[in-house]
């Protein structure tokens, strides 16, 4: 059964020495079965099918959530190299940290996507 499901990427927090926080919230509705979307975001094969050429994903707390967008770049510059899964509840919740390559500004005024 296919149903519309919301996909939200929220709470990407960046901190400064003063511990000020900012966030990014993005919501997209995907017309696909929940199981398919879960598989796409919670497995290495799923991530590489639509997002990046390399990934290491384990949908469990403290599991890796590495997304390698540029495998030829130096470590730390390849994409989202050192992300971790914070929480996972099958087909209901996926929470993970997010980072960007160090050459990108910490407080960008716009997001290029």
Buried (B, 14 or more C-beta within 10 A) or exposed (E): EEEEBEBEEEEBEBEEEEEEEEEEEEEEEBEBBBEEBBBBBBBBEBBBEEBBEBBBBBBEEEBBBBBBBEEEBEEEBBBBBEBBBBEBEEBEEBBBEBBBBEEEEEEEEEEEE
